[in-house]
Amino acid sequence: MAFGNRISSLKNKHEFIEHSIQHEMSRIKPDTILIHDLKVRKLRIKEELMKLGIK
């Protein structure tokens, strides 16, 4: 059960980060450093999901 919770948690974080990126990019003057950091975090989560065998 912990495995399923981990996957669900990672997917939720991935989705939240995606929304955060979109929100920041829609601003008049987006913070490019923040966007970069969010994209790196999102990629790390995606890589972890792939290691677990989830696309």
PDBQT receptor file of N, H, CA, C and O in Angstrom, charges set to zero:
ATOM      1  N   MET A   1       0.821  -1.197   0.000  1.00  0.00    +0.000 N 
ATOM      2  CA  MET A   1       0.000   0.000   0.000  1.00  0.00    +0.000 C 
ATOM      3  C   MET A   1       0.862   1.257   0.000  1.00  0.00    +0.000 C 
ATOM      4  O   MET A   1       0.488   2.265  -0.599  1.00  0.00    +0.000 OA
ATOM      5  N   ALA A   2       1.992   1.205   0.655  1.00  0.00    +0.000 N 
ATOM      6  H   ALA A   2       2.296   0.386   1.141  1.00  0.00    +0.000 HD
ATOM      7  CA  ALA A   2       2.870   2.372   0.693  1.00  0.00    +0.000 C 
ATOM      8  C   ALA A   2       3.359   2.719  -0.716  1.00  0.00    +0.000 C 
ATOM      9  O   ALA A   2       3.535   3.891  -1.048  1.00  0.00    +0.000 OA
ATOM     10  N   PHE A   3       3.577   1.695  -1.536  1.00  0.00    +0.000 N 
ATOM     11  H   PHE A   3       3.434   0.742  -1.267  1.00  0.00    +0.000 HD
ATOM     12  CA  PHE A   3       4.025   1.915  -2.907  1.00  0.00    +0.000 C 
ATOM     13  C   PHE A   3       2.988   2.719  -3.689  1.00  0.00    +0.000 C 
ATOM     14  O   PHE A   3       3.337   3.657  -4.407  1.00  0.00    +0.000 OA
ATOM     15  N   GLY A   4       1.718   2.351  -3.549  1.00  0.00    +0.000 N 
ATOM     16  H   GLY A   4       1.435   1.589  -2.966  1.00  0.00    +0.000 HD
ATOM     17  CA  GLY A   4       0.637   3.066  -4.224  1.00  0.00    +0.000 C 
ATOM     18  C   GLY A   4       0.509   4.494  -3.732  1.00  0.00    +0.000 C 
ATOM     19  O   GLY A   4       0.247   5.406  -4.515  1.00  0.00    +0.000 OA
ATOM     20  N   ASN A   5       0.694   4.687  -2.430  1.00  0.00    +0.000 N 
ATOM     21  H   ASN A   5       0.906   3.946  -1.793  1.00  0.00    +0.000 HD
ATOM     22  CA  ASN A   5       0.641   6.039  -1.874  1.00  0.00    +0.000 C 
ATOM     23  C   ASN A   5       1.780   6.888  -2.409  1.00  0.00    +0.000 C 
ATOM     24  O   ASN A   5       1.593   8.071  -2.694  1.00  0.00    +0.000 OA
ATOM     25  N   ARG A   6       2.955   6.297  -2.547  1.00  0.00    +0.000 N 
ATOM     26  H   ARG A   6       3.107   5.336  -2.316  1.00  0.00    +0.000 HD
ATOM     27  CA  ARG A   6       4.120   7.024  -3.060  1.00  0.00    +0.000 C 
ATOM     28  C   ARG A   6       3.865   7.483  -4.492  1.00  0.00    +0.000 C 
ATOM     29  O   ARG A   6       4.146   8.629  -4.842  1.00  0.00    +0.000 OA
ATOM     30  N   ILE A   7       3.341   6.598  -5.302  1.00  0.00    +0.000 N 
ATOM     31  H   ILE A   7       3.113   5.667  -5.017  1.00  0.00    +0.000 HD
ATOM     32  CA  ILE A   7       3.052   6.941  -6.702  1.00  0.00    +0.000 C 
ATOM     33  C   ILE A   7       2.009   8.058  -6.774  1.00  0.00    +0.000 C 
ATOM     34  O   ILE A   7       2.162   9.019  -7.528  1.00  0.00    +0.000 OA
ATOM     35  N   SER A   8       0.962   7.918  -5.989  1.00  0.00    +0.000 N 
ATOM     36  H   SER A   8       0.837   7.138  -5.376  1.00  0.00    +0.000 HD
ATOM     37  CA  SER A   8      -0.087   8.938  -5.966  1.00  0.00    +0.000 C 
ATOM     38  C   SER A   8       0.465  10.286  -5.525  1.00  0.00    +0.000 C 
ATOM     39  O   SER A   8       0.138  11.321  -6.105  1.00  0.00    +0.000 OA
ATOM     40  N   SER A   9       1.300  10.265  -4.502  1.00  0.00    +0.000 N 
ATOM     41  H   SER A   9       1.567   9.424  -4.031  1.00  0.00    +0.000 HD
ATOM     42  CA  SER A   9       1.911  11.498  -4.002  1.00  0.00    +0.000 C 
ATOM     43  C   SER A   9       2.785  12.152  -5.072  1.00  0.00    +0.000 C 
ATOM     44  O   SER A   9       2.736  13.367  -5.261  1.00  0.00    +0.000 OA
ATOM     45  N   LEU A  10       3.575  11.350  -5.761  1.00  0.00    +0.000 N 
ATOM     46  H   LEU A  10       3.615  10.363  -5.607  1.00  0.00    +0.000 HD
ATOM     47  CA  LEU A  10       4.446  11.889  -6.810  1.00  0.00    +0.000 C 
ATOM     48  C   LEU A  10       3.629  12.475  -7.959  1.00  0.00    +0.000 C 
ATOM     49  O   LEU A  10       3.967  13.535  -8.486  1.00  0.00    +0.000 OA
ATOM     50  N   LYS A  11       2.572  11.796  -8.341  1.00  0.00    +0.000 N 
ATOM     51  H   LYS A  11       2.298  10.935  -7.913  1.00  0.00    +0.000 HD
ATOM     52  CA  LYS A  11       1.719  12.310  -9.426  1.00  0.00    +0.000 C 
ATOM     53  C   LYS A  11       1.071  13.626  -9.028  1.00  0.00    +0.000 C 
ATOM     54  O   LYS A  11       0.982  14.550  -9.836  1.00  0.00    +0.000 OA
ATOM     55  N   ASN A  12       0.617  13.711  -7.777  1.00  0.00    +0.000 N 
ATOM     56  H   ASN A  12       0.690  12.960  -7.120  1.00  0.00    +0.000 HD
ATOM     57  CA  ASN A  12       0.006  14.950  -7.297  1.00  0.00    +0.000 C 
ATOM     58  C   ASN A  12       1.016  16.097  -7.285  1.00  0.00    +0.000 C 
ATOM     59  O   ASN A  12       0.694  17.216  -7.686  1.00  0.00    +0.000 OA
ATOM     60  N   LYS A  13       2.230  15.819  -6.828  1.00  0.00    +0.000 N 
ATOM     61  H   LYS A  13       2.492  14.911  -6.502  1.00  0.00    +0.000 HD
ATOM     62  CA  LYS A  13       3.278  16.844  -6.818  1.00  0.00    +0.000 C 
ATOM     63  C   LYS A  13       3.596  17.295  -8.236  1.00  0.00    +0.000 C 
ATOM     64  O   LYS A  13       3.763  18.487  -8.493  1.00  0.00    +0.000 OA
ATOM     65  N   HIS A  14       3.678  16.336  -9.157  1.00  0.00    +0.000 N 
ATOM     66  H   HIS A  14       3.542  15.367  -8.949  1.00  0.00    +0.000 HD
ATOM     67  CA  HIS A  14       3.979  16.642 -10.562  1.00  0.00    +0.000 C 
ATOM     68  C   HIS A  14       2.911  17.565 -11.140  1.00  0.00    +0.000 C 
ATOM     69  O   HIS A  14       3.227  18.542 -11.819  1.00  0.00    +0.000 OA
ATOM     70  N   GLU A  15       1.658  17.253 -10.869  1.00  0.00    +0.000 N 
ATOM     71  H   GLU A  15       1.401  16.459 -10.318  1.00  0.00    +0.000 HD
ATOM     72  CA  GLU A  15       0.544  18.070 -11.374  1.00  0.00    +0.000 C 
ATOM     73  C   GLU A  15       0.553  19.466 -10.732  1.00  0.00    +0.000 C 
ATOM     74  O   GLU A  15       0.334  20.465 -11.417  1.00  0.00    +0.000 OA
ATOM     75  N   PHE A  16       0.803  19.532  -9.437  1.00  0.00    +0.000 N 
ATOM     76  H   PHE A  16       0.981  18.720  -8.881  1.00  0.00    +0.000 HD
ATOM     77  CA  PHE A  16       0.846  20.821  -8.741  1.00  0.00    +0.000 C 
ATOM     78  C   PHE A  16       1.970  21.701  -9.309  1.00  0.00    +0.000 C 
ATOM     79  O   PHE A  16       1.780  22.899  -9.517  1.00  0.00    +0.000 OA
ATOM     80  N   ILE A  17       3.122  21.107  -9.554  1.00  0.00    +0.000 N 
ATOM     81  H   ILE A  17       3.276  20.133  -9.386  1.00  0.00    +0.000 HD
ATOM     82  CA  ILE A  17       4.246  21.865 -10.107  1.00  0.00    +0.000 C 
ATOM     83  C   ILE A  17       3.904  22.362 -11.509  1.00  0.00    +0.000 C 
ATOM     84  O   ILE A  17       4.231  23.495 -11.862  1.00  0.00    +0.000 OA
ATOM     85  N   GLU A  18       3.249  21.523 -12.306  1.00  0.00    +0.000 N 
ATOM     86  H   GLU A  18       2.984  20.603 -12.019  1.00  0.00    +0.000 HD
ATOM     87  CA  GLU A  18       2.846  21.941 -13.651  1.00  0.00    +0.000 C 
ATOM     88  C   GLU A  18       1.924  23.154 -13.584  1.00  0.00    +0.000 C 
ATOM     89  O   GLU A  18       2.089  24.098 -14.357  1.00  0.00    +0.000 OA
ATOM     90  N   HIS A  19       0.960  23.140 -12.671  1.00  0.00    +0.000 N 
ATOM     91  H   HIS A  19       0.826  22.373 -12.044  1.00  0.00    +0.000 HD
ATOM     92  CA  HIS A  19       0.061  24.280 -12.513  1.00  0.00    +0.000 C 
ATOM     93  C   HIS A  19       0.829  25.514 -12.036  1.00  0.00    +0.000 C 
ATOM     94  O   HIS A  19       0.541  26.632 -12.464  1.00  0.00    +0.000 OA
ATOM     95  N   SER A  20       1.791  25.309 -11.163  1.00  0.00    +0.000 N 
ATOM     96  H   SER A  20       2.025  24.400 -10.816  1.00  0.00    +0.000 HD
ATOM     97  CA  SER A  20       2.606  26.430 -10.668  1.00  0.00    +0.000 C 
ATOM     98  C   SER A  20       3.416  27.052 -11.799  1.00  0.00    +0.000 C 
ATOM     99  O   SER A  20       3.549  28.274 -11.874  1.00  0.00    +0.000 OA
ATOM    100  N   ILE A  21       3.953  26.219 -12.671  1.00  0.00    +0.000 N 
ATOM    101  H   ILE A  21       3.845  25.227 -12.611  1.00  0.00    +0.000 HD
ATOM    102  CA  ILE A  21       4.720  26.715 -13.815  1.00  0.00    +0.000 C 
ATOM    103  C   ILE A  21       3.811  27.537 -14.725  1.00  0.00    +0.000 C 
ATOM    104  O   ILE A  21       4.165  28.642 -15.134  1.00  0.00    +0.000 OA
ATOM    105  N   GLN A  22       2.640  26.991 -15.036  1.00  0.00    +0.000 N 
ATOM    106  H   GLN A  22       2.352  26.093 -14.704  1.00  0.00    +0.000 HD
ATOM    107  CA  GLN A  22       1.710  27.694 -15.916  1.00  0.00    +0.000 C 
ATOM    108  C   GLN A  22       1.272  29.024 -15.309  1.00  0.00    +0.000 C 
ATOM    109  O   GLN A  22       1.155  30.026 -16.016  1.00  0.00    +0.000 OA
ATOM    110  N   HIS A  23       1.033  29.031 -14.015  1.00  0.00    +0.000 N 
ATOM    111  H   HIS A  23       1.129  28.218 -13.441  1.00  0.00    +0.000 HD
ATOM    112  CA  HIS A  23       0.626  30.262 -13.332  1.00  0.00    +0.000 C 
ATOM    113  C   HIS A  23       1.735  31.310 -13.411  1.00  0.00    +0.000 C 
ATOM    114  O   HIS A  23       1.479  32.474 -13.719  1.00  0.00    +0.000 OA
ATOM    115  N   GLU A  24       2.948  30.894 -13.134  1.00  0.00    +0.000 N 
ATOM    116  H   GLU A  24       3.156  29.949 -12.883  1.00  0.00    +0.000 HD
ATOM    117  CA  GLU A  24       4.073  31.836 -13.158  1.00  0.00    +0.000 C 
ATOM    118  C   GLU A  24       4.315  32.358 -14.573  1.00  0.00    +0.000 C 
ATOM    119  O   GLU A  24       4.621  33.537 -14.750  1.00  0.00    +0.000 OA
ATOM    120  N   MET A  25       4.182  31.503 -15.573  1.00  0.00    +0.000 N 
ATOM    121  H   MET A  25       3.933  30.545 -15.429  1.00  0.00    +0.000 HD
ATOM    122  CA  MET A  25       4.409  31.918 -16.956  1.00  0.00    +0.000 C 
ATOM    123  C   MET A  25       3.333  32.879 -17.453  1.00  0.00    +0.000 C 
ATOM    124  O   MET A  25       3.574  33.653 -18.379  1.00  0.00    +0.000 OA
ATOM    125  N   SER A  26       2.150  32.834 -16.846  1.00  0.00    +0.000 N 
ATOM    126  H   SER A  26       1.954  32.205 -16.093  1.00  0.00    +0.000 HD
ATOM    127  CA  SER A  26       1.073  33.710 -17.288  1.00  0.00    +0.000 C 
ATOM    128  C   SER A  26       1.181  35.116 -16.704  1.00  0.00    +0.000 C 
ATOM    129  O   SER A  26       0.448  36.018 -17.109  1.00  0.00    +0.000 OA
ATOM    130  N   ARG A  27       2.087  35.300 -15.760  1.00  0.00    +0.000 N 
ATOM    131  H   ARG A  27       2.683  34.567 -15.431  1.00  0.00    +0.000 HD
ATOM    132  CA  ARG A  27       2.275  36.622 -15.165  1.00  0.00    +0.000 C 
ATOM    133  C   ARG A  27       2.904  37.576 -16.174  1.00  0.00    +0.000 C 
ATOM    134  O   ARG A  27       3.551  37.138 -17.126  1.00  0.00    +0.000 OA
ATOM    135  N   ILE A  28       2.718  38.862 -15.972  1.00  0.00    +0.000 N 
ATOM    136  H   ILE A  28       2.192  39.218 -15.199  1.00  0.00    +0.000 HD
ATOM    137  CA  ILE A  28       3.272  39.868 -16.879  1.00  0.00    +0.000 C 
ATOM    138  C   ILE A  28       4.796  39.789 -16.908  1.00  0.00    +0.000 C 
ATOM    139  O   ILE A  28       5.408  39.881 -17.972  1.00  0.00    +0.000 OA
ATOM    140  N   LYS A  29       5.390  39.620 -15.756  1.00  0.00    +0.000 N 
ATOM    141  H   LYS A  29       4.892  39.545 -14.892  1.00  0.00    +0.000 HD
ATOM    142  CA  LYS A  29       6.843  39.517 -15.665  1.00  0.00    +0.000 C 
ATOM    143  C   LYS A  29       7.186  38.257 -14.861  1.00  0.00    +0.000 C 
ATOM    144  O   LYS A  29       7.413  38.334 -13.653  1.00  0.00    +0.000 OA
ATOM    145  N   PRO A  30       7.222  37.097 -15.530  1.00  0.00    +0.000 N 
ATOM    146  CA  PRO A  30       7.465  35.850 -14.815  1.00  0.00    +0.000 C 
ATOM    147  C   PRO A  30       8.879  35.783 -14.229  1.00  0.00    +0.000 C 
ATOM    148  O   PRO A  30       9.827  36.351 -14.771  1.00  0.00    +0.000 OA
ATOM    149  N   ASP A  31       8.984  35.084 -13.129  1.00  0.00    +0.000 N 
ATOM    150  H   ASP A  31       8.214  34.622 -12.689  1.00  0.00    +0.000 HD
ATOM    151  CA  ASP A  31      10.268  34.855 -12.470  1.00  0.00    +0.000 C 
ATOM    152  C   ASP A  31      10.924  33.648 -13.144  1.00  0.00    +0.000 C 
ATOM    153  O   ASP A  31      10.570  32.504 -12.859  1.00  0.00    +0.000 OA
ATOM    154  N   THR A  32      11.868  33.908 -14.027  1.00  0.00    +0.000 N 
ATOM    155  H   THR A  32      12.155  34.837 -14.259  1.00  0.00    +0.000 HD
ATOM    156  CA  THR A  32      12.476  32.831 -14.810  1.00  0.00    +0.000 C 
ATOM    157  C   THR A  32      13.288  31.869 -13.950  1.00  0.00    +0.000 C 
ATOM    158  O   THR A  32      13.395  30.687 -14.274  1.00  0.00    +0.000 OA
ATOM    159  N   ILE A  33      13.851  32.359 -12.878  1.00  0.00    +0.000 N 
ATOM    160  H   ILE A  33      13.764  33.320 -12.615  1.00  0.00    +0.000 HD
ATOM    161  CA  ILE A  33      14.612  31.478 -11.975  1.00  0.00    +0.000 C 
ATOM    162  C   ILE A  33      13.647  30.506 -11.287  1.00  0.00    +0.000 C 
ATOM    163  O   ILE A  33      13.942  29.316 -11.170  1.00  0.00    +0.000 OA
ATOM    164  N   LEU A  34      12.516  31.004 -10.841  1.00  0.00    +0.000 N 
ATOM    165  H   LEU A  34      12.277  31.971 -10.936  1.00  0.00    +0.000 HD
ATOM    166  CA  LEU A  34      11.514  30.147 -10.216  1.00  0.00    +0.000 C 
ATOM    167  C   LEU A  34      11.005  29.113 -11.215  1.00  0.00    +0.000 C 
ATOM    168  O   LEU A  34      10.856  27.940 -10.875  1.00  0.00    +0.000 OA
ATOM    169  N   ILE A  35      10.741  29.541 -12.433  1.00  0.00    +0.000 N 
ATOM    170  H   ILE A  35      10.862  30.494 -12.710  1.00  0.00    +0.000 HD
ATOM    171  CA  ILE A  35      10.267  28.613 -13.460  1.00  0.00    +0.000 C 
ATOM    172  C   ILE A  35      11.295  27.516 -13.699  1.00  0.00    +0.000 C 
ATOM    173  O   ILE A  35      10.945  26.341 -13.809  1.00  0.00    +0.000 OA
ATOM    174  N   HIS A  36      12.546  27.897 -13.778  1.00  0.00    +0.000 N 
ATOM    175  H   HIS A  36      12.830  28.851 -13.689  1.00  0.00    +0.000 HD
ATOM    176  CA  HIS A  36      13.611  26.908 -13.972  1.00  0.00    +0.000 C 
ATOM    177  C   HIS A  36      13.647  25.908 -12.818  1.00  0.00    +0.000 C 
ATOM    178  O   HIS A  36      13.720  24.700 -13.041  1.00  0.00    +0.000 OA
ATOM    179  N   ASP A  37      13.597  26.407 -11.603  1.00  0.00    +0.000 N 
ATOM    180  H   ASP A  37      13.538  27.389 -11.422  1.00  0.00    +0.000 HD
ATOM    181  CA  ASP A  37      13.620  25.536 -10.427  1.00  0.00    +0.000 C 
ATOM    182  C   ASP A  37      12.428  24.580 -10.418  1.00  0.00    +0.000 C 
ATOM    183  O   ASP A  37      12.572  23.399 -10.105  1.00  0.00    +0.000 OA
ATOM    184  N   LEU A  38      11.260  25.098 -10.762  1.00  0.00    +0.000 N 
ATOM    185  H   LEU A  38      11.143  26.058 -11.016  1.00  0.00    +0.000 HD
ATOM    186  CA  LEU A  38      10.069  24.253 -10.809  1.00  0.00    +0.000 C 
ATOM    187  C   LEU A  38      10.202  23.168 -11.876  1.00  0.00    +0.000 C 
ATOM    188  O   LEU A  38       9.805  22.025 -11.652  1.00  0.00    +0.000 OA
ATOM    189  N   LYS A  39      10.753  23.521 -13.024  1.00  0.00    +0.000 N 
ATOM    190  H   LYS A  39      11.075  24.450 -13.206  1.00  0.00    +0.000 HD
ATOM    191  CA  LYS A  39      10.933  22.544 -14.093  1.00  0.00    +0.000 C 
ATOM    192  C   LYS A  39      11.921  21.455 -13.685  1.00  0.00    +0.000 C 
ATOM    193  O   LYS A  39      11.732  20.286 -14.024  1.00  0.00    +0.000 OA
ATOM    194  N   VAL A  40      12.963  21.830 -12.965  1.00  0.00    +0.000 N 
ATOM    195  H   VAL A  40      13.116  22.780 -12.690  1.00  0.00    +0.000 HD
ATOM    196  CA  VAL A  40      13.933  20.839 -12.490  1.00  0.00    +0.000 C 
ATOM    197  C   VAL A  40      13.252  19.883 -11.503  1.00  0.00    +0.000 C 
ATOM    198  O   VAL A  40      13.433  18.668 -11.582  1.00  0.00    +0.000 OA
ATOM    199  N   ARG A  41      12.471  20.439 -10.580  1.00  0.00    +0.000 N 
ATOM    200  H   ARG A  41      12.324  21.426 -10.515  1.00  0.00    +0.000 HD
ATOM    201  CA  ARG A  41      11.748  19.600  -9.607  1.00  0.00    +0.000 C 
ATOM    202  C   ARG A  41      10.779  18.661 -10.313  1.00  0.00    +0.000 C 
ATOM    203  O   ARG A  41      10.659  17.489  -9.955  1.00  0.00    +0.000 OA
ATOM    204  N   LYS A  42      10.092  19.188 -11.320  1.00  0.00    +0.000 N 
ATOM    205  H   LYS A  42      10.190  20.140 -11.611  1.00  0.00    +0.000 HD
ATOM    206  CA  LYS A  42       9.135  18.380 -12.077  1.00  0.00    +0.000 C 
ATOM    207  C   LYS A  42       9.842  17.239 -12.804  1.00  0.00    +0.000 C 
ATOM    208  O   LYS A  42       9.341  16.114 -12.838  1.00  0.00    +0.000 OA
ATOM    209  N   LEU A  43      10.992  17.527 -13.377  1.00  0.00    +0.000 N 
ATOM    210  H   LEU A  43      11.399  18.440 -13.349  1.00  0.00    +0.000 HD
ATOM    211  CA  LEU A  43      11.760  16.494 -14.078  1.00  0.00    +0.000 C 
ATOM    212  C   LEU A  43      12.230  15.410 -13.116  1.00  0.00    +0.000 C 
ATOM    213  O   LEU A  43      12.181  14.226 -13.449  1.00  0.00    +0.000 OA
ATOM    214  N   ARG A  44      12.682  15.798 -11.934  1.00  0.00    +0.000 N 
ATOM    215  H   ARG A  44      12.722  16.759 -11.664  1.00  0.00    +0.000 HD
ATOM    216  CA  ARG A  44      13.126  14.808 -10.945  1.00  0.00    +0.000 C 
ATOM    217  C   ARG A  44      11.987  13.885 -10.531  1.00  0.00    +0.000 C 
ATOM    218  O   ARG A  44      12.184  12.683 -10.355  1.00  0.00    +0.000 OA
ATOM    219  N   ILE A  45      10.799  14.452 -10.377  1.00  0.00    +0.000 N 
ATOM    220  H   ILE A  45      10.638  15.429 -10.519  1.00  0.00    +0.000 HD
ATOM    221  CA  ILE A  45       9.638  13.637 -10.028  1.00  0.00    +0.000 C 
ATOM    222  C   ILE A  45       9.310  12.685 -11.172  1.00  0.00    +0.000 C 
ATOM    223  O   ILE A  45       9.016  11.512 -10.946  1.00  0.00    +0.000 OA
ATOM    224  N   LYS A  46       9.362  13.194 -12.400  1.00  0.00    +0.000 N 
ATOM    225  H   LYS A  46       9.600  14.148 -12.584  1.00  0.00    +0.000 HD
ATOM    226  CA  LYS A  46       9.081  12.351 -13.560  1.00  0.00    +0.000 C 
ATOM    227  C   LYS A  46      10.078  11.206 -13.643  1.00  0.00    +0.000 C 
ATOM    228  O   LYS A  46       9.695  10.071 -13.928  1.00  0.00    +0.000 OA
ATOM    229  N   GLU A  47      11.355  11.490 -13.399  1.00  0.00    +0.000 N 
ATOM    230  H   GLU A  47      11.666  12.412 -13.168  1.00  0.00    +0.000 HD
ATOM    231  CA  GLU A  47      12.377  10.456 -13.415  1.00  0.00    +0.000 C 
ATOM    232  C   GLU A  47      12.118   9.407 -12.338  1.00  0.00    +0.000 C 
ATOM    233  O   GLU A  47      12.294   8.212 -12.578  1.00  0.00    +0.000 OA
ATOM    234  N   GLU A  48      11.701   9.848 -11.158  1.00  0.00    +0.000 N 
ATOM    235  H   GLU A  48      11.558  10.818 -10.964  1.00  0.00    +0.000 HD
ATOM    236  CA  GLU A  48      11.403   8.899 -10.091  1.00  0.00    +0.000 C 
ATOM    237  C   GLU A  48      10.216   8.013 -10.456  1.00  0.00    +0.000 C 
ATOM    238  O   GLU A  48      10.224   6.813 -10.182  1.00  0.00    +0.000 OA
ATOM    239  N   LEU A  49       9.193   8.609 -11.078  1.00  0.00    +0.000 N 
ATOM    240  H   LEU A  49       9.186   9.584 -11.301  1.00  0.00    +0.000 HD
ATOM    241  CA  LEU A  49       8.042   7.827 -11.517  1.00  0.00    +0.000 C 
ATOM    242  C   LEU A  49       8.465   6.792 -12.569  1.00  0.00    +0.000 C 
ATOM    243  O   LEU A  49       7.978   5.661 -12.561  1.00  0.00    +0.000 OA
ATOM    244  N   MET A  50       9.350   7.173 -13.449  1.00  0.00    +0.000 N 
ATOM    245  H   MET A  50       9.746   8.092 -13.456  1.00  0.00    +0.000 HD
ATOM    246  CA  MET A  50       9.812   6.253 -14.483  1.00  0.00    +0.000 C 
ATOM    247  C   MET A  50      10.601   5.098 -13.856  1.00  0.00    +0.000 C 
ATOM    248  O   MET A  50      10.488   3.956 -14.301  1.00  0.00    +0.000 OA
ATOM    249  N   LYS A  51      11.396   5.397 -12.828  1.00  0.00    +0.000 N 
ATOM    250  H   LYS A  51      11.488   6.325 -12.467  1.00  0.00    +0.000 HD
ATOM    251  CA  LYS A  51      12.131   4.332 -12.132  1.00  0.00    +0.000 C 
ATOM    252  C   LYS A  51      11.179   3.338 -11.483  1.00  0.00    +0.000 C 
ATOM    253  O   LYS A  51      11.484   2.151 -11.366  1.00  0.00    +0.000 OA
ATOM    254  N   LEU A  52      10.023   3.839 -11.065  1.00  0.00    +0.000 N 
ATOM    255  H   LEU A  52       9.776   4.803 -11.160  1.00  0.00    +0.000 HD
ATOM    256  CA  LEU A  52       9.014   2.970 -10.438  1.00  0.00    +0.000 C 
ATOM    257  C   LEU A  52       8.174   2.253 -11.484  1.00  0.00    +0.000 C 
ATOM    258  O   LEU A  52       7.312   1.445 -11.141  1.00  0.00    +0.000 OA
ATOM    259  N   GLY A  53       8.420   2.541 -12.752  1.00  0.00    +0.000 N 
ATOM    260  H   GLY A  53       9.121   3.198 -13.030  1.00  0.00    +0.000 HD
ATOM    261  CA  GLY A  53       7.703   1.876 -13.821  1.00  0.00    +0.000 C 
ATOM    262  C   GLY A  53       6.386   2.535 -14.188  1.00  0.00    +0.000 C 
ATOM    263  O   GLY A  53       5.522   1.909 -14.803  1.00  0.00    +0.000 OA
ATOM    264  N   ILE A  54       6.231   3.797 -13.812  1.00  0.00    +0.000 N 
ATOM    265  H   ILE A  54       6.933   4.306 -13.313  1.00  0.00    +0.000 HD
ATOM    266  CA  ILE A  54       4.996   4.522 -14.090  1.00  0.00    +0.000 C 
ATOM    267  C   ILE A  54       5.309   5.618 -15.116  1.00  0.00    +0.000 C 
ATOM    268  O   ILE A  54       6.304   6.333 -15.001  1.00  0.00    +0.000 OA
ATOM    269  N   LYS A  55       4.435   5.728 -16.116  1.00  0.00    +0.000 N 
ATOM    270  H   LYS A  55       3.627   5.146 -16.210  1.00  0.00    +0.000 HD
ATOM    271  CA  LYS A  55       4.641   6.767 -17.128  1.00  0.00    +0.000 C 
ATOM    272  C   LYS A  55       3.852   7.991 -16.793  1.00  0.00    +0.000 C 
ATOM    273  O   LYS A  55       3.897   8.976 -17.530  1.00  0.00    +0.000 OA
TER     274      LYS A  55
